[in-house]
Amino acid sequence: MARKQYPLRIDPAIWEAVQRWADDEMRSANGQVEWILRDALKRAGRLPKKERQKADTED
């Protein structure tokens, strides 16, 4: 799967919280942000079907 690079402007305190969460989950901060976004899309019913099936197997 190709990944899209995107510069992210974020409050340093938020980024630190994401980094701590990522460390707790043994993920990179980038991986944590992607997981957070995928989970939010899934909960909102906006995750594409292919990704929804992938997310279901990862839970």
LINWO-V377773 format. One record per helix or strand of 2 or more residues. SS is the DSSP state (a for helix, b for strand). FROM is the first residue (numbers start at 0). TO is the last residue. Records with the same first field share a line. If there is no record, write none. Layout:
# LINWO-V377773
SS->FROM-TO + FROM-TO
This chain:
# LINWO-V377773
a->11-24 + 28-42 + 48-57
